[in-house]
Every structure is written in C-alpha cells, then in structure tokens.
Amino acid sequence: EEKRKFIAEQTAPFEGFSILLNHRADMYPDIKDAGADLILSGDSHGGVVRLPFLGGVYGNDGNFPDYEYGLYEEEESTLVVSGGCDKNPKKMRVWNPPEVVLVTLERE
C-alpha cells in the first residue's frame, strides 16, 4: 500500500503521457492503477527458461510467471516486459536470447 501511494504521488495530475519504469514485472498488479499510461519492465527476463508453446516456465519471480514476456493490457494500463539483455554466461537462459525492446509512441 505504501509503494502504491508513493507511485500515485509521483504520477498525480499530469496532462501528458506518463511512462513508469519498473524493474519487476511481477509488481504489475500493485502498480497498474498508479496512473501511468505505459509501464516498462523486465526482471523476469522473459521467463529465464522458455519452452515452445508454453512460454516462460521459470523466471526470477518463480515458476510460470504471470508477466513473463511481451505486452499486457489491463484496465487503463499497458505493461511491456522485455526478455532482458543480460549475456552473463553464469546466468542460465534456455530458448530465451537477450533482447533490447524498441517502443514507438504515436499521437492519436
């Protein structure tokens, strides 16, 4: 609750487009109502282990992470989760190559 209040205070009345950068994708349920139009996240690294047809089966936040990779739209908020770009050979990545995401914003 304290984190949600802090985030809401940071994004409160703003008439432009707001982007929230948040390291942990698994926090999306707690921050999606903070008022940001777009949330960019990573940390689950797309599910560190990905299997064809199943997607991410293991991520930094546990087995079968809810927000493991891609685009999520809930209520008035949009979350983009990157697969991450860490190429550290000591960290396991299975069928999940490093990536950098390019997001293009357009006016309506």
N, C-alpha and C positions, 0 to 999 in steps of 0.2 A: 504493500500500500504506500509506503514511503517513497519507493522508487517511482511508482506511477504518479504521485503528487509532484515529485521533482521534475519529471519529464513534462507533465502538463504545464508546469510553471515556465519551462523553457520554450514551449511552443505556443503559449497562450497569445491572445489575439494578434494574429498576423494575417494580413490580407494577401500575401503572396503564396507561393508554392513552398511547402516545407518538406525537407528531407531529414530523416533521422538515421544516423549511422549507429548501428548497434552490433556489437561483436557476436553475441549469442542469439542464434535464430530461435532457440527453444523458449526465449522470453517473449516471443510474439504475442501469445495470449494476454500477457500482462501489460504490453505497451501499445497494442494496436488501437486503443482508444485514446491515445495521448494527443491526437490532433495532427499527427504528421500525415502528409499525403502519400509519402513513399518512405519505406524503411528498407535500408540496405544492410545485409547481414552476411555472416559467414559462420565460422567456428565448427559447424558440423562437417565441413569440408565435403559437402555433397553426400554424406554418408561415407566415411573413410573406406568402407568396403561396400561396393556396389555389385549387384548381380543383375544380369539381363532379365528383363520382365518384372523384376522385384524392386529395383531401385536400391536405395541405401538400406542396408541391413544392419550396419553398425556405424555409429557416429560418435563424436566426442561427448554427446549427451545421452548415450546409451544405445540399446538395440532398437531397430526400426524407428528412427527419429521422425517425429511428426513433420518437422520443417527441415528437410534434408537437402533439398536442391530445387532451384527453379523459382517459379512465380506463384505466389499465393495471394488471393484477394478475399478478404473477409470484411464484411460490413463496409465501412468507408475507407479502409486502409489497404495498401498493397505492400507486400513483402517480396524482395528479391534476395534469394540465398545463393551465394556463389559457391562453387566447388572448391575455391581457395587456390592459392598459387604456391604453396609451400612445396619445395622439392627436396626437403631434407631426407636423405636416404635412411635415416634412423626411424622415420615415421612411416608406418605401413599405409600404402594406398593400393587398393585392389580394384581394377577396372574403373579407376577414377583419376584421370590425368589432371595435373594442375591447370588452372584456367584463370583468365582475367576477364571480367564481365564488362561489356560496354553498354551503358544505358543511355538512350537518346530521349530527351524530353521534348515534346512538341506542344505548342499552344493550340487550344481548341478554337 
